[in-house]
Amino acid sequence: MNLGNWQLDTVSGGRMRLDGGTMFGMVPKPMWEKLQPADERNRIRAATNCVLARDGDHTVLIDTGYGGKFSDRQRAHASLEAGEPMVESLAVIGVSPEDIDTVVLSHLHFDHAGGGTRSDDGENLRPTFPKARYVVHGVEWEDATGGAAELHGAYPLENLLPIEEAGQLDLIEADVEILPGLRSRVTGGHTRGHQALIFESGGQTAVYPADLCPMIAHVRQMWYTAFDTHPLQTRRYKPQLLGEAVEGNWWILWDHDPDVAASRLARDEKHEFVAVETMATL
């Protein structure tokens, strides 16, 4: 997709299967399964549609997928792909880890930040993108590394601490312009420091809402994941952001939808919003 000066490409951080009940929280299964059918283990298909953005001056990666630091048992649990899906996806379009100068993480759950570090020998961990600054919201980093009992297991530290130790961590606060034509919008909801990323160039706009609205099936105000730590904030902020997208004719870049990487939205009396002009890949 060409968006003004930006060239945006879908790069997969790995496909997987996630528990449908967890992905749709309080929504009854007969409702969500019409949109995302479950397998015999109640799991639905999920993508990690990360975004590679290039403007001639910068090569930016939005989220990194889940990475390759898993045992066979862990991979089997969620049908994770073998190897390092993000590195392999970038290689397909001729981009190496050394080419990336900026990694922006919407939040720090494993399926968004896990691909940001890698292991050479099963023990020593280092950043996957050695020349990049890793941009994270300061509140998100605080929650991820603060050791709160209620967040135990949500933020594997092997995905995070090597970035800080390498001096590549860049903590931001509030809504900021990360680069010309790329800004952060702090949404909260899914996590306290969750951020959406907005590209603007040539009179066009695209928003990556990340897990504030991970799939097209989540566009309704009351449809959100059981992972959301602040669901009331999700219910407040999501319709506001999606409404802005409709009014501005923005592209939505869907992070977990298994079939659609981008679409526009239109308002709908029954479902609140519907996807139009869908694209399987950027």
N, C-alpha and C positions, 0 to 999 in steps of 0.2 A: 504494500500500500504506500503510495506517495501522498504525504500530507505536508504541503508546502515544501519547506526545505528538508523535512524529515523523510527518510525511507524507513518504514516500519515493516519488520518481518516477524512472523511467528516462529519461535524456536521452542521445541518441546523439552521440558525438564523431566519428562517421563510420564507415561500413562499408568493408571492404577485403578483399583476398585476399592471404594469406601462404603462403609455401612450406610445404607439409605436412611435409616432412622436417625442416625447422627447428623447426616447432611441436611435433613429437613426438620429436625427438632420436633416441635409440637404438632406439625402437620400430619394428619392421619395417612397411613400408607396407601389406602385406596385412592387418595387424591394425588400424592406425588408419584406413585408408580405408573400412572397414566402418561407421565412426562418422562420419567427416567426409570425404565423397567429394572427390577432387581433380579440377581441370580439366585441360585438355591441357597446361598449363604446370606441373603438379604443385602448384597453389595451392589452398588451401581457403578457404572463406568465414569471415570473422571480423568480429565486431562490436566496437564500443567502447561497452559499456553503462555509461556513467558514471551517477552517482547524484546527484540533487538532493534535499536533505533540508531540511525546514522545520519548525520547532517553535513558530512565533509570535514568537520572539525572534531567531532566526538563520536565514539562508538560506545553506546550505552546498553546495558542489559537490565531489564526490569524483572526482578525475581530470578531464581536460579534452579527451581525444581527441587527434587529430593536428593539428588546426588548418588554416590555409589558406595557409601559407607554402611552397608547392611550385610547381615548374615543371610544365609539361604532361608532360614526359618522366617526371618523378618520380611524378606522379599515375598515369600509364599503367602504370608498373612494378608497382604494387600495387593498381590499380583504385581509387584514392582518390577520394572524392567531391569535386566542385567546391565552391568557396566556403568558408565557415567553418561546418562542420556543427554544432559545439557552439552557437555563437551562434544559428544558425537553429533548432536543436532547442529551445533555451530560449524563443525567441520564440513558438513554437507554443503553449506553455503560459503565455504572458503574463509571462515573466521576462526582464528586461534584464540585460546585464552589470553595470550599476550596482547592481542589487539584491543581488548576491552579496557577502556580508561575509566568508566564509571559503572558501578553496580548499585542500583537502587532497590532496596528491599521494602516491599509494602508492609510486611511484618515478619516476625521471626519464627513462625511455625516451620516444622521440618520440611514440608512440601514447597515452601517458598524460599527458605534459606539454606537447606541442606546441601545443595549443589555449590554453595559458595566456598566450601573447603573440601580438600581431598587428602587421601593418605597415599604416600609413596610405598610404604613397606608394611602397612597394617598397624603401625604405631605412631609415626611422626605425621602430624597434621599441618597443613599449610593452606593459605588461600589458593583457590583454584585460579584466580585471575590476578597474577602477581603485580601488574602495573595499575590496577584499578583502585580508586577510592570506593569504599563501601558506604553508601549513604543510608542511615537508619534514623528513625525518630528517637530522640533521647528518652522519652517515656517508655517506648517499646524496649529499648536496651535495658533500662532500669528494671522493668518487670521481668525481662528474660534472664537477667543475670543476678537478680536480687535474692534468690533463694526462698521466695514465699512458698509456704507449704501447699497452698491451694493451687499453685501453678506447677507443682512438681510433675515432671515428665513432659510438660508442654513445650519446653525449650531445651533440646539437647545442647549442652555447652560445647561439644566438639564441633558444632556448626558455627560457633560464635567466637569463642576465645582466641583461636588462631588468627582471626582477623585483627583483633585488638593488639595481640602480641606482635604482629607484623607491622604495626603502625599504619594500617590502612583504613581504620575506622573513622568515619566522619559523621558525628552526631548533629542532627539539626533539630530546631525547635519551631513549633507552630507551622504556619503555611509559608513556604519560602520558594523562591525560584532556584532550582538546583542547577540548571544550565539555561541559557537563552532558549526559550520555547519549551521548557520542561519545568513544571512546578508541582509541588507537593500540596495536597489538600488533606489535612488531618481529619479523619472521619470518626475515629473511635469505633465503638460497637463490637466488631468482631474481637478486637483486643483494644486495650486502652490507648495504645499508641499506633493503631492501624492508620495507614495513609493510602489515599488514592493518588494516582499520578496522571497529570493532565498535559498533553502535548498540544501546542498551539503554533501554527505557522501558516502564512499565506491565507489568512481568513478562515482556516479550517481548524477543527478541534477534535481530539480523540481522548477519551478518558479510560483509564485502566482502574476499575473500582475494586479490583482484587476481591477479597472475601467479604466485603460489605455486601456484594451481590455476585456470588461466584459463578452462577449459571443463569441462563435465561429463565429457567424454572423458578428462580428466586426473586423475580421482579415484584411480586406482590409484597405489600408492606409487612404482612404477618408471616411471611415465609423466610426463615433464616435458620442457620445451623445451630445445633446443640453446642458447638464449640464457642459460640459467641459469649464473651464474658460480660458484655454490657448490652443485652438484647433491647432494652428500651431505647438506647442510643441508636442501634441499628434501625429500629422502627421509626425513629424520628428523622434520621439523616438520609437513609436510603431513598425514600420517595422525593426528598428535596433534590438530591443529586441527579436522580433519573429524570425528574421534571426539568432540571436545567438542561440535561442532554436533549430532551425532546424539543424544548423551546429554541435551543441553539443549533439543532440539527447535527449534534455531535455523533461521532462513532463511539460505540462501546466496545472495548477490548476485553473479552470474557476470559477469565483465567482458568476456570475448571470445566467449562462446558465441553463435553466430549465430541460435539459435532459442529459447533460454531465458534470461530475465533473472533469474529467481529460482526457487528450489526448496527443499524440505527434503531431507534425506538419510536413508537407511536402510542398515544393514549388509547385506552380501551375501556369501555364502560364496565365490562364484566371482569376483566383480569387486571385492570389498572394500567398496565403497559403491555405491549406486544412487540416482538422483534420484527423488523422489516429490513430488507436489503442485506440479508445474511451472507456471510463469507466463511467458508470452511477454513481458510488460511489467509493471512495477510499477503 
